Structure formats: structure tokens, C-alpha cells
Amino acid sequence: MMKIGLRAGACLALAVSLGIVVAQSKGSTVTDTIAIAPLDDALTFARVGDGSTSQLIAVQGFANGRVKGVDLSTLQAAPGEDAIDLVNRMGYAQLKSAIERSTIVVDVAAADLGMPVSLRDKHIAVGTNYPEHAQESTVEGGPFLFPKFVVPTGHRAPVPAGNGLLDYEVEFCLVTMNPIAANGGAEGGVMLCNDVTNRATLLRNVDPNNPQSGKGFTSGKSAPGYLPVGNLFVVPRDLKAFVSGLTLQLSVNGEERQRAAVTEWLWDLDEILRQSRLRRDVVWAYWGGEARLPFTPDGAVPSRTLILAGTPAGTVFNGLAWTDYVFGILDWLFGGWDKTIAHHVVERHIAGARLEGRYLKPGDTVSIRVDRLGVLDNKIVP
């Protein structure tokens, strides 16, 4: 029994390990300075407002909490056309040339930026894709996939804690700008994402005998507000070359929690797409219903879908404590036979974490700062 309980607990730890959020300074966007890629490397976009009244900007500088660039309103075919529409219609080279020729310069506060592009509510995510994160979570077997069903929110949107164990995950995200056909390679734009996770929900729903099935992850990661995205949308000229120079970084209340090069991953974007196609027909349990990875009937990943590439080490959850195992097994031995040992181990972890206040709490600020990709500052609310 001891062996079974411990193994189940380790698997549960693995499931939870998938989380990273956002954190850095305490929302100090007033002084933020972020390097912006030159136009030969990437086109960088921001947007003030939403819908038909939004102002689309080709970003050329981001310093001291202000964003400077070119107003693209004269290039928009219709009010509300976003950067994805514009790049698809004009192409990289023509749009780059138009930006270089423009003299309509704007200067706005970074805090005023909204969602840079419009996105879907069904996305593809990968767990334990960074070795050190898998190790700290006692997860073996390599990366795994699951659907994340949530409407993305902005870089300063509040994140509701509710009664869960709220965790953070900073992630590099591919944004499909057109449907990626079956056997197609990774292409599109990129942005930052905060893959917020309720560890209590995830742990209570994970399959302890097969955590890499991804069961429980969709439910634990798909509540409203659980997907803040960065304030910049970037379209690299060469995606692989662009990714090679990026370092993910996340802080909570000014304390750095995560830092790693994007390319420390096990599955790159092409491999994530390949693995996703292999699981096109897999069904995940999702709050009593079903969830699948987003594919069109002809096997393409739809446009405006996020592909979350996983998080590095440093999440709040870093495995179950030996005391969770010991007291969980004792709970089972002394009358808890109607529940599994794994259930008792998880409940011990949840109770202990709440008592100690280890997870994110109302008032905390999770911040992400990544050169060439932008900023997030998300405050935790009740």
C-alpha cells in the first residue's frame, strides 16, 4: 500500500507541475523598459482600445513605461482590423516598408495598451516541457498535451483566486495567424502568456495512474481569467532564429521566481504540432463534459489559436511533501477506506498549503518581463 500511495502522490505532483504564471516587479509599468526587435527581425504590434475604435501601433520603442511607434490606422482596410488581419493582407515585406516610410508617430503609456490581437477561446498546451520543471515536480516520462479552454485577457487584467490554490506559469506562445494545415510547420506570431492554474482542482481530477494523460489539466486551467496575455504581438521574419534569443522571466511581488531560455524546452513548436496531430481524436474529461484539442474538420489548427509551449522551473507547486504522503496514508488506514490513498494525499497537500499560504493570494502581483515580447502585470483578486 505504501508503494502505491507514494507512486500515486508522485504522479499527482507531476500533474500539478504544469503551472507557471507571471511575476516580477509590483506592476511598475511606469518605469518598464523592454528591448524591441528591429524591423529586419520582427514586426511588433500593440493596440490601444478594442474593436472598431482601437488604435493599432507598429512598436518601435518601449522605454520608461511608454510605447512609441507608428500609427497604422491609415493602413487598415476597415475599422478594428488588427495586426493579424493587416499582416495577412499586406505581407511582411510590404508592411515593413510602409512602417519605415510613415511619419505618423505616436507615444502612449504602456499601461493603456489593450489586447494586441483578437484570439479564440480554445488552445493547445503542453505540460512538463522543461526538464528542470519536470524534475522539481517529480514527473517522469516527458512532455504531454491537454486543451486549455478560456478566453484570453489583457496584460493588466485581474486574476480571481476564489477558493483555489492559484499558481502561475510564464509561457512562450505561438499564435496561429492562418490555419496550420495537417503536416504544416510552426508559423505565425508570438506573444507571452500566463497559464494560470488552480492546483487544487487539477490535483483532485488528475489520473494518479497516468498523469501524462492530461486528465484534470483542462479543468484546473480553464476558469475565467486564467489566461492573461502580453501587451505586444510579434511577427518574426524567421521564427526559429527569433526564439533562440529569448529568456522567460517571471516574478511575484518583485521576487523572481522563474528564469529560463525559451529553447531549454524538450519539444519545440514543430514537435508540439506533430504531437498534437497524433492526439487529434483524444478526448479529455472537462467538468463532467469533454474537451479535445482544437482542430478543423480537415485537420488544421484554426487561426488565432494559442499554442502554449510549457513553463520552466519555479512554480509554487514543486511536488508533494513527505508529510503529505505519511499523513495521507494514515488518514486512509484509520477509517478513510472509502477514498483512495491518492485522494487523502492530495487533500493533505491542499489543507497544508492553505494553512501555510504558499500559493498566490489576493493582493499579490504576478509580473512578466521579456525583451522583444513585452510585459504582463496581473494582480490577484478574491
C-alpha positions, 0 to 999 in steps of 0.5 A: 500500500505504501508503494502505491500511495507514494507512486500515486502522490508522485504522479499527482505532483507531476500533474500539478507541475504544469503551472507557471504564471507571471511575476516580477516587479509590483506592476511598475509599468511606469518605469518598464523598459523592454528591448524591441526587435528591429524591423529586419527581425520582427514586426511588433504590434500593440493596440490601444482600445478594442474593436472598431475604435482601437488604435493599432501601433507598429512598436518601435520603442518601449522605454520608461513605461511608454510605447512609441511607434507608428500609427497604422490606422491609415493602413487598415482596410476597415475599422478594428482590423488588427495586426493579424488581419493587416499582416495577412493582407499586406505581407511582411515585406510590404508592411515593413516598408510602409512602417519605415516610410510613415511619419505618423508617430505616436507615444502612449503609456504602456499601461493603456495598451489593450489586447494586441490581437483578437484570439479564440477561446480554445488552445493547445498546451503542453505540460512538463516541457522543461526538464528542470520543471519536470524534475522539481515536480517529480514527473517522469516520462516527458512532455504531454498535451491537454486543451486549455479552454478560456478566453484570453485577457489583457496584460493588466487584467485581474486574476480571481483566486476564489477558493483555489490554490492559484499558481502561475506559469510564464509561457512562450506562445505561438499564435496561429495567424492562418490555419496550420494545415495537417503536416504544416510547420510552426508559423505565425506570431508570438506573444507571452502568456500566463497559464494560470492554474488552480492546483487544487482542482487539477490535483483532485481530477488528475489520473494518479495512474497516468498523469501524462494523460492530461486528465484534470489539466483542462479543468484546473486551467480553464476558469475565467481569467486564467489566461492573461496575455502580453501587451505586444504581438510579434511577427518574426521574419524567421521564427526559429532564429527569433526564439533562440534569443529569448529568456522567460522571466517571471516574478511575484511581488518583485521576487523572481521566481522563474528564469529560463531560455525559451529553447531549454524546452524538450519539444519545440513548436514543430514537435508540439504540432506533430504531437498534437496531430497524433492526439487529434481524436483524444478526448479529455474529461472537462467538468463532467463534459469533454474537451479535445484539442482544437482542430478543423474538420480537415485537420488544421489548427484554426487561426488565432489559436494559442499554442502554449509551449510549457513553463520552466522551473519555479512554480509554487507547486514543486511536488508533494511533501513527505508529510503529505504522503505519511499523513495521507496514508494514515488518514486512509488506514484509520477509517478513510477506506472509502477514498483512495490513498491518492485522494487523502494525499492530495487533500493533505497537500491542499489543507497544508498549503492553505494553512501555510499560504504558499500559493498566490493570494489576493493582493499579490502581483504576478509580473512578466518581463521579456525583451522583444515580447513585452510585459504582463502585470496581473494582480490577484483578486478574491 
